[in-house]
Amino acid sequence: MELVFNELSLRNPFNSTAIAQSKMEQLVLLIQELFSHHGVKNDLRVADDFLHLELSNDYKILKWLNDESVDRELKRFFKAKISRKPYIDMHTESHLYNSFISSEFIHNGVYCRGLGVAHLLDGIAISISSHLDWNTPILELTFLELDSSGELYEELLQIRHVSLSNHLESHKPYFELRKKLLIDDGDWRNRIEELFPALIFCERALAQLLEFRKGELILKQIKNRLFDLNEYFINWTRGAFNASEIPFKITPESQKTLDQYENDHKFLCPDGEYKIFTWHLRMTPGAGRIFFRPDETNRNCIIGHIGNKLKTVSDPT
């Protein structure tokens, strides 16, 4: 599980060194709790310039680490957790680096690299408790990407976030899920029926899912989307399918596209029939798509396609 520091939480330094020291102690204790009790294993992801961020006037994080008045064990623990690599190592994690070349993440009108990385890694963003904006277990981001057809795609995203210990309770289902996935060292794709009881996968979709190499970035996004879809369909007990209740952007294909490319959107279902799939979501960033079909009779969801986007009138390539 990845933990990523939100640099926006230090845009405005504290009014005094004493407050800065208190807030840093609070942050480090929260990180210790995440490592001790909630399955965080990797180092805290921070930016290249992290040590030079100002906590208060002329009191940077580097100065805090060398401050003899600060508890030695707190400093030792914190230094150990930020010692390896920044948000993105452009040499070994080019897949992450390239994502930021083609897209942007915005929070309240401000570009946010750390929060974007938390989304890409399916991790948790952590902030120093500097403002009421960060007193929330969920943060909203605007994702912007120029797609291959030259159109600007925009989507509102939600990411997990902590700045205070009481935020951890909201993420309990996520922590439990992570533990469940780590029961053995196997690939989560081999446990589809157990993990997604409300989702029915066409053979095509299963084959596509297994084509991705273990550890590929896009698999984190696929897994995240499938869990959210599963959660909706587990709780879908009455009424018509309501796309607005799913916590990410989904859209139906246009009728013009279906008229022209119907065969490209028709897949063989487990009941032996070919059916048209129009509802779809996208992995962000990139061209990844999941096409699905709500089944109002059985109150579940059929997954027909997991891969690149399909042909449309606006983008027939």
ZIJO-V246993 format. One record per residue. N is the residue number from 1. PSI is psi in whole degrees, 0 to 359 (none if undefined). NEAR is the number of other C-alpha atoms within 10 Angstrom. D_LAST is the distance of its C-alpha to the last C-alpha in whole Angstrom. Layout:
n | psi | near | d_last
N | PSI | NEAR | D_LAST
N | PSI | NEAR | D_LAST
//
This chain:
n | psi | near | d_last
1 | 129 | 16 | 37
2 | 139 | 17 | 36
3 | 124 | 27 | 38
4 | 130 | 27 | 37
5 | 136 | 24 | 39
6 | 103 | 27 | 38
7 | 339 | 20 | 39
8 | 337 | 18 | 39
9 | 353 | 17 | 42
10 | 26 | 17 | 44
11 | 326 | 12 | 43
12 | 111 | 12 | 47
13 | 157 | 19 | 49
14 | 162 | 19 | 52
15 | 340 | 11 | 56
16 | 159 | 12 | 58
17 | 324 | 17 | 58
18 | 316 | 11 | 59
19 | 319 | 15 | 56
20 | 317 | 24 | 54
21 | 318 | 20 | 56
22 | 318 | 11 | 56
23 | 324 | 17 | 52
24 | 319 | 21 | 51
25 | 316 | 18 | 54
26 | 318 | 17 | 52
27 | 314 | 21 | 49
28 | 320 | 17 | 50
29 | 323 | 17 | 52
30 | 318 | 19 | 48
31 | 319 | 22 | 46
32 | 320 | 17 | 49
33 | 320 | 15 | 49
34 | 321 | 18 | 45
35 | 323 | 17 | 46
36 | 325 | 11 | 49
37 | 351 | 9 | 48
38 | 18 | 19 | 44
39 | 9 | 16 | 43
40 | 127 | 20 | 42
41 | 322 | 13 | 42
42 | 166 | 13 | 40
43 | 159 | 20 | 41
44 | 127 | 24 | 41
45 | 122 | 25 | 37
46 | 162 | 22 | 39
47 | 166 | 20 | 37
48 | 324 | 12 | 39
49 | 15 | 9 | 41
50 | 314 | 16 | 42
51 | 343 | 15 | 46
52 | 8 | 13 | 46
53 | 140 | 17 | 45
54 | 128 | 20 | 49
55 | 318 | 27 | 50
56 | 181 | 19 | 53
57 | 118 | 12 | 54
58 | 29 | 11 | 55
59 | 90 | 19 | 54
60 | 169 | 18 | 51
61 | 322 | 19 | 50
62 | 320 | 15 | 51
63 | 323 | 14 | 54
64 | 318 | 19 | 54
65 | 336 | 18 | 54
66 | 8 | 11 | 57
67 | 116 | 14 | 59
68 | 344 | 10 | 62
69 | 350 | 9 | 63
70 | 141 | 15 | 59
71 | 127 | 11 | 60
72 | 320 | 13 | 59
73 | 323 | 9 | 57
74 | 313 | 15 | 55
75 | 319 | 19 | 54
76 | 315 | 11 | 54
77 | 311 | 14 | 52
78 | 316 | 21 | 49
79 | 322 | 15 | 49
80 | 329 | 11 | 48
81 | 351 | 20 | 45
82 | 17 | 17 | 44
83 | 348 | 12 | 45
84 | 283 | 13 | 42
85 | 160 | 14 | 38
86 | 190 | 18 | 37
87 | 308 | 21 | 34
88 | 125 | 20 | 31
89 | 104 | 14 | 32
90 | 344 | 12 | 30
91 | 318 | 8 | 31
92 | 348 | 9 | 31
93 | 53 | 12 | 28
94 | 333 | 11 | 26
95 | 323 | 15 | 23
96 | 316 | 18 | 25
97 | 315 | 16 | 26
98 | 332 | 12 | 22
99 | 327 | 17 | 21
100 | 348 | 16 | 24
101 | 325 | 9 | 22
102 | 358 | 13 | 19
103 | 169 | 19 | 21
104 | 151 | 19 | 24
105 | 132 | 24 | 27
106 | 136 | 18 | 30
107 | 120 | 18 | 33
108 | 43 | 10 | 35
109 | 3 | 9 | 33
110 | 134 | 11 | 34
111 | 133 | 15 | 31
112 | 107 | 18 | 32
113 | 313 | 21 | 31
114 | 315 | 25 | 33
115 | 325 | 28 | 32
116 | 319 | 27 | 29
117 | 321 | 26 | 30
118 | 321 | 23 | 31
119 | 312 | 21 | 28
120 | 326 | 19 | 26
121 | 0 | 18 | 29
122 | 45 | 20 | 30
123 | 207 | 20 | 33
124 | 132 | 23 | 36
125 | 143 | 27 | 37
126 | 137 | 27 | 40
127 | 153 | 22 | 42
128 | 141 | 25 | 46
129 | 82 | 19 | 47
130 | 344 | 20 | 48
131 | 156 | 13 | 47
132 | 336 | 7 | 46
133 | 332 | 10 | 42
134 | 3 | 20 | 42
135 | 66 | 18 | 45
136 | 143 | 15 | 42
137 | 352 | 22 | 40
138 | 131 | 18 | 37
139 | 144 | 17 | 35
140 | 134 | 15 | 32
141 | 151 | 23 | 30
142 | 124 | 19 | 27
143 | 130 | 18 | 24
144 | 134 | 18 | 22
145 | 136 | 21 | 18
146 | 113 | 15 | 16
147 | 178 | 15 | 13
148 | 341 | 11 | 9
149 | 2 | 10 | 9
150 | 6 | 9 | 13
151 | 146 | 10 | 15
152 | 118 | 11 | 18
153 | 136 | 12 | 18
154 | 136 | 15 | 21
155 | 141 | 16 | 23
156 | 124 | 15 | 26
157 | 155 | 20 | 27
158 | 134 | 15 | 31
159 | 154 | 18 | 32
160 | 143 | 22 | 35
161 | 147 | 28 | 38
162 | 145 | 29 | 42
163 | 347 | 24 | 45
164 | 155 | 19 | 47
165 | 326 | 15 | 49
166 | 348 | 12 | 49
167 | 339 | 16 | 45
168 | 327 | 19 | 45
169 | 323 | 11 | 46
170 | 336 | 15 | 43
171 | 10 | 18 | 41
172 | 315 | 12 | 43
173 | 323 | 10 | 40
174 | 316 | 15 | 38
175 | 318 | 19 | 41
176 | 321 | 13 | 42
177 | 317 | 13 | 38
178 | 319 | 15 | 38
179 | 321 | 13 | 41
180 | 320 | 12 | 40
181 | 338 | 15 | 37
182 | 10 | 13 | 39
183 | 320 | 8 | 42
184 | 176 | 9 | 41
185 | 21 | 7 | 39
186 | 181 | 10 | 36
187 | 129 | 13 | 33
188 | 337 | 15 | 32
189 | 344 | 14 | 29
190 | 2 | 11 | 32
191 | 36 | 11 | 34
192 | 311 | 15 | 31
193 | 324 | 12 | 34
194 | 317 | 9 | 36
195 | 330 | 18 | 34
196 | 69 | 19 | 32
197 | 340 | 14 | 34
198 | 0 | 23 | 33
199 | 133 | 25 | 29
200 | 125 | 22 | 29
201 | 128 | 21 | 26
202 | 154 | 21 | 24
203 | 323 | 16 | 24
204 | 314 | 15 | 21
205 | 320 | 23 | 21
206 | 317 | 18 | 24
207 | 318 | 13 | 22
208 | 318 | 15 | 19
209 | 321 | 16 | 22
210 | 350 | 14 | 24
211 | 338 | 10 | 22
212 | 141 | 13 | 22
213 | 141 | 10 | 25
214 | 131 | 12 | 28
215 | 353 | 9 | 28
216 | 143 | 10 | 24
217 | 318 | 16 | 24
218 | 334 | 21 | 21
219 | 327 | 19 | 24
220 | 318 | 17 | 26
221 | 318 | 19 | 24
222 | 312 | 19 | 23
223 | 316 | 16 | 27
224 | 315 | 14 | 27
225 | 319 | 19 | 25
226 | 321 | 19 | 26
227 | 319 | 15 | 30
228 | 319 | 15 | 29
229 | 314 | 20 | 28
230 | 319 | 20 | 31
231 | 317 | 16 | 33
232 | 312 | 20 | 32
233 | 335 | 20 | 32
234 | 323 | 16 | 36
235 | 3 | 11 | 37
236 | 95 | 16 | 36
237 | 345 | 13 | 39
238 | 165 | 8 | 39
239 | 177 | 8 | 37
240 | 162 | 11 | 33
241 | 133 | 15 | 30
242 | 101 | 10 | 30
243 | 333 | 14 | 27
244 | 345 | 10 | 29
245 | 355 | 9 | 31
246 | 132 | 14 | 29
247 | 33 | 14 | 29
248 | 169 | 16 | 26
249 | 123 | 15 | 23
250 | 148 | 16 | 21
251 | 153 | 13 | 20
252 | 154 | 13 | 19
253 | 149 | 17 | 16
254 | 154 | 12 | 16
255 | 325 | 12 | 18
256 | 319 | 12 | 16
257 | 316 | 19 | 13
258 | 324 | 19 | 15
259 | 322 | 10 | 16
260 | 329 | 13 | 13
261 | 42 | 16 | 12
262 | 316 | 17 | 15
263 | 330 | 12 | 15
264 | 342 | 14 | 12
265 | 15 | 20 | 14
266 | 125 | 17 | 18
267 | 151 | 21 | 19
268 | 123 | 15 | 23
269 | 164 | 19 | 25
270 | 338 | 13 | 29
271 | 5 | 7 | 31
272 | 2 | 9 | 29
273 | 146 | 9 | 27
274 | 130 | 13 | 23
275 | 153 | 15 | 22
276 | 134 | 18 | 20
277 | 120 | 23 | 19
278 | 324 | 19 | 18
279 | 136 | 16 | 20
280 | 158 | 20 | 18
281 | 166 | 18 | 19
282 | 148 | 23 | 17
283 | 140 | 19 | 19
284 | 130 | 20 | 20
285 | 179 | 22 | 19
286 | 185 | 17 | 15
287 | 9 | 13 | 12
288 | 139 | 17 | 14
289 | 149 | 18 | 15
290 | 120 | 23 | 18
291 | 132 | 26 | 18
292 | 167 | 25 | 21
293 | 112 | 18 | 24
294 | 134 | 18 | 27
295 | 99 | 15 | 30
296 | 343 | 14 | 33
297 | 312 | 6 | 35
298 | 359 | 9 | 35
299 | 47 | 18 | 34
300 | 193 | 22 | 32
301 | 134 | 21 | 28
302 | 125 | 19 | 26
303 | 119 | 24 | 23
304 | 334 | 28 | 20
305 | 130 | 26 | 17
306 | 100 | 24 | 17
307 | 209 | 19 | 14
308 | 162 | 14 | 11
309 | 155 | 18 | 10
310 | 167 | 19 | 8
311 | 140 | 16 | 6
312 | 168 | 18 | 8
313 | 322 | 15 | 9
314 | 339 | 10 | 9
315 | 82 | 13 | 6
316 | 3 | 11 | 4
317 | none | 10 | 0
//
